[in-house]
């Protein structure tokens, strides 16, 4: 849960060999204050547009290209982070 609190929800989650994996895309250069402001703005737009904003913003956020860092996180059977692999830096 600490990862989700810091970096938002994972872009992709899957199970492989009975282990949970998450893929996180993290925008490069965003401080905690900026991320908090963006999250608040997205929440406000979600409520105002009856969550239609999610349909528009998700592809835009994921199309960021090279200004994002990508990490694959593997969890053990107790849902504790077991391994982190940099996919794109």
PyMOL commands that set and color helices and strands:
alter all, ss='L'
color gray80, all
select helices_A, chain A and resi 2-7+32-48+52-62+65-67
alter helices_A, ss='H'
color red, helices_A
select strands_A, chain A and resi 12-16+19-27+68-75+81-88
alter strands_A, ss='S'
color yellow, strands_A
deselect
rebuild
show_as cartoon
